[in-house]
Amino acid sequence: MPESPQSLFDALAQDYESMRRELKWDPFVHIREAFRDLPLKDLDILDAGCGTGECTRWLAQQGANPYGIDISDEMCFIAADRSENIPYLAHDLSEPLPFGDARFDAVIALGCLEYIENIEDTVAEFARVLKPNGLFLGCFERYGDDCPGKNEKNVVFFDEWMRFRQSENEVRQMHDKYFESVDITRVRGFLLEETNEYTQYLRVIAKGLRK
């Protein structure tokens, strides 16, 4: 049976930021695109799957009020050690979020959603904690003929961990249920060094909760 992603990210925590760069995964380009017309200053932002807090710290530097959560205790410890006045919490995104309704102006989830099996429940939780005019930014690994593993919906890697992948139609349906505006763009993910291929993502920028 595949291992929990917690064990994977606990093991990667110390070298995570340098590894991210080596695997050519850049979450900042997606954050800048999502907030291109929305100033970050004073926004309450949930950084879901925050890792060691690289994006969380950047959001704080722009004047936002970020809150980082991650399944990995080790990631959260390192994030807290590298940050000032930013709260972090170890939490499994497959479980209900420990926040009240309409708590955040925005939720971002980058490089983490492919490790959640019942992703529809997680998207519902993101919508629940967003304010009515809130913004969601997330990347969902997709499957298809042009993807590593092609049309396999679930992919085991390193014989221990599972990635759960989605079709564009599945991603649109789960967001149309909650958001007035849903923009989906195909983007490159991270480098798989064992095959020299890139994972492929569906980047979602969703705005405004349905009433």
VENUR-V219712 format. One record per backbone hydrogen bond with DSSP energy under -1.0 kcal/mol. NH is the residue of the N-H (numbers start at 0). CO is the residue of the C=O. E is the energy in kcal/mol with one decimal. If there is no record, write none. Layout:
# VENUR-V219712
{{NH:CO:E} {NH:CO:E}}
This chain:
# VENUR-V219712
{{2:159:-4.7} {6:3:-1.0} {8:4:-2.5} {9:5:-2.4} {10:6:-1.6} {11:7:-1.4} {15:12:-1.2} {18:14:-2.4} {19:15:-2.6} {20:16:-1.5} {21:17:-2.0} {22:18:-2.3} {23:20:-1.4} {24:19:-2.1} {30:26:-1.7} {31:27:-2.7} {32:28:-1.5} {33:29:-2.4} {34:30:-2.1} {35:32:-1.2} {37:34:-1.0} {41:62:-3.0} {42:39:-2.2} {44:64:-1.5} {45:105:-2.5} {46:66:-2.7} {47:107:-2.7} {48:68:-2.1} {49:68:-2.4} {52:49:-1.9} {56:52:-2.7} {57:53:-1.5} {58:54:-2.6} {59:55:-2.0} {60:56:-2.1} {61:57:-1.2} {62:59:-1.6} {63:58:-2.2} {64:42:-3.6} {66:44:-2.2} {67:86:-2.4} {68:46:-2.2} {69:88:-1.8} {75:71:-2.0} {76:72:-2.5} {77:73:-2.3} {78:74:-2.7} {79:75:-2.6} {80:76:-1.9} {81:77:-1.6} {88:67:-1.9} {90:69:-2.1} {94:91:-2.1} {98:96:-1.2} {101:127:-2.3} {103:128:-3.1} {104:43:-2.4} {105:43:-1.6} {106:134:-2.2} {107:45:-2.8} {108:136:-2.4} {114:111:-1.6} {115:112:-1.6} {118:116:-1.5} {122:118:-2.4} {123:119:-2.0} {124:120:-1.7} {125:121:-2.3} {126:122:-2.3} {127:123:-2.0} {128:124:-1.9} {130:103:-2.7} {133:130:-2.7} {134:104:-1.8} {135:205:-3.0} {136:106:-2.6} {137:203:-2.1} {138:108:-1.7} {139:201:-2.1} {141:199:-2.8} {142:165:-1.2} {143:149:-2.4} {146:143:-1.9} {149:146:-2.5} {151:148:-2.0} {154:162:-2.6} {156:160:-2.8} {159:156:-1.6} {160:156:-2.0} {162:154:-2.8} {163:113:-3.9} {164:152:-2.9} {165:140:-2.6} {170:166:-2.2} {171:167:-2.5} {172:168:-2.4} {173:169:-2.0} {174:170:-1.2} {175:171:-3.1} {176:172:-1.1} {177:174:-1.4} {178:174:-2.6} {179:207:-3.5} {180:206:-2.1} {182:204:-2.2} {184:202:-2.2} {186:200:-2.2} {188:198:-3.3} {190:22:-2.5} {191:196:-3.9} {194:191:-1.2} {195:191:-2.2} {196:191:-1.1} {198:189:-2.5} {200:186:-3.0} {201:139:-2.4} {202:184:-3.4} {203:137:-3.4} {204:182:-2.4} {205:135:-2.7} {206:180:-2.5} {207:133:-2.2} {208:131:-2.8} {209:177:-3.1}}
